[in-house]
């Protein structure tokens, strides 16, 4: 799976400015999903690891473990999945690239863009109108590297505080606050008949150090994404 992993390594740039924002079509609902049926496309994850020297690298093992966890947690949602559709290398790349492009613009773009032909054809070949796609990106940090970064931030805060006092500004320095872990989830329901996204949400919370493999925390995050749809 090296080709896909390499692509996701390039594409997965974690945003720290976005927040959760649901967007869905009024024509799609839990009742419609139950009537028409809802399939699940293979989840895709891009998880990075920061070692004790705070050197970042893409982790195949963590990414694969995250994908397995996301599939397990998704089946726990009250969405009545009745089928799972595997994705090959090209389909994984197309799905991630589509979400990246759709998100990089106004919110309306997500519902205006046709879904990738390779995914549309795959869903139709499997006789599915609706399918959920989950893309997860995140990072885990070595505790020793984390401790070093925190120590550096504290030292920087002390120096900044002294300089502030010397210069008479009286300002307060706020350290950046290194995170020891992060998990960001994108969720999209694709409609092969309309050839559009009919549900989309993402969670890029900055106030929680959610480990990508912490099942309990990630499950809360995932359910938070679907709360506007399931209420």
N, C-alpha and C positions, 0 to 999 in steps of 0.2 A: 504493500500500500504506500510505497515511497512517493509516487507521483502526487497522489492526493495530499499526503502529509506535507510535502514540499510546498504545494500550492497554498495550503491553509496556513503554513508558517509565514508565507509572504502576505497573505490576505488578512490574517488575524491581528489587527492592531486594536488593542483594548481602549475604548473611549472612556474617559472619566468625567465627561460633561453631560452625557445623556441620562435620561431617567425613564422610568417605566411609563409607557403611554399606550393605552389600548386603542385599537382601530379595527372595526369590523363592519361587515355589510349587514344591513337590517334584514336582508333576505336569508341570512344564515343564523341558525339558532340551535340549541340543544335538541329541540324537537325535530328540526330538519335533519340534523346529524343522525339522530336515532332512526329516523324513517329511511333516509338515503344510505346510511351506513358510513362509518369513518374508518379509514385505514391509517396506518402509521408508516411513514418512510423511515428508513434507518436514521437514527440520530447521528449527528456529526459533532465531534468535540475537538477543540484545539487548546491544550493545556501546556503551559510553560513551567519550567522549574528554574528557580534561582538558587545556585549553590552557595557554599559558605563564603565565597568571594563575591557574591551577588552577580555572578555571571549567568545570564539568561540563556536557556536553550529549550527547544521544543521537545516535549516528552511523548514518545509513541505510547509507552506503557500507561502513563497517566491519562492520555487522551482516550485510549481504548477502554480503560476502566471507567472513565466518565461516560462514554457512549453506552456501555452496558448498564450503568446506574441510571442514566436518563431514560433508557427504554423501560427498565423495571419500574421507575417512579411514574412514568407516563401511563403505564397500564393500571396504576392505582388511581388515576383521575376518573371521575364519573363521566367518561366520554364514550363508553361502550365500543371500544375498538373491536373490529371483527376480522381484520387482516393486517399483515405486516408486509411491506414491500421493500425488498433489499435494493440497495443502490450500489452500482459499480463505480469505478474510479471517476469516469467522466460525469456521471450523474451527481456524485458527491460534490465535485468541483462546480458544476453548474448551479446546484442548489445554494452553495455558500456564496458564489459570485453574484447570484441574483439578489440575495438578501443584502449583501454589501452595497450593491448599486442602488437598490430600492431605498435603502435607509439613508443614502448620501444625497438627500434632497428634501423637498417638502413632504409632509405626511401624506398628501394626496397621491404622491407618486406610487406608493406601495399598492394602492388599489387600481391605479391606471395602467401599470405595466403588465403585459401578458407574461404568464409564467413560462419558464424555459421550455422549448419544444420537446427536449429530451425527457423532461419530467411529465409533461402533458401526455406524451405518447405512452410513457410507462404506466401512468395511472389508467389511461383508457385501455391499454392492453390487459390490465388486471381487472377491468370492469369496475373501476372505482371513480366516483365523481369527486369525493372529498378525501384529502389526505393531510395529516399533520406532519410538519417538519420541524425538528428541534435542532438548533445549533447552539452549542455551549462553548464559551471561551473563558479562560481563567489562568490562574497561576498559583503555585505553591512555593514557599520560600524556606530554605534551610534556616533553622532557628539560630545557628551561629552567625550566619550572614545577616539575619534580621537584627540580632543583638548589636552587631557592628554598626548597622545603619542607624539604629535608634541612638546608639552612643554618639555617633557623628552628628545627628540632629540636635541632641542635647548640648553638645559642645558648641555647635553653631548658634544655638539659641542663647547660650551664656555669653558668647562673644558679641552677638548682636545686641544683647541687652546692655552690656558694658559700653559699647560704642554709642548706643542710643542715649545712655545716661551722660556720657562724656560730651556728646554733641548737643545735649540739652533738649532733645526732641521729646523725651519722655514716652516714646512709643512702646508698644508691646510687640514682641516678636512671637509669631506663631510658627512652630515647627510644622513641616509638611505632613508628618504622621505616616511613616512607612507602614504599608499593609503586609501582614504575614501571609495572607491568602486573598483570593478574589474569585468570584464566579459570576459570570454574566450570561444570561440565557435569552435567546431569541426564539419565539414560537410563531409559526405561520401555518394556517390552514389553506390549502390550495384547492381550487375548484376547477376541474378539468373541463367542465361543460361551459362555464363562463370564461375559462382561461385566465382567471384572476385570483388574487389573494382575497379571501373573504374574512379572515381573522388574522390579526397580527398584534403581538405585544412583545416587549423586551424589558428586562430588569437589569439595570446597570448601577445598582445601589453602591454608594461610596461609604456608607456608615456601618457596614457589616463586613468583617473578615471571614467570608464564607469559603470554606475549603471545598474544592470541586468534588471530593469524594466523601464529604460529610452528608450521608443520606438524609438525616433528619433536617438539617439546615437547608439543603438543596430542595428537599420536598416542600418545605414551607415556601421557598422562593418560587418554585414551579406553580404551586397552587395559587400564589399571589398573582401570578401572570394571568391565570384563567378565571380569577374571581369576577371580573367585569362580565365575562361571557356566561358563567355558570350561575350568577345570582338570579 
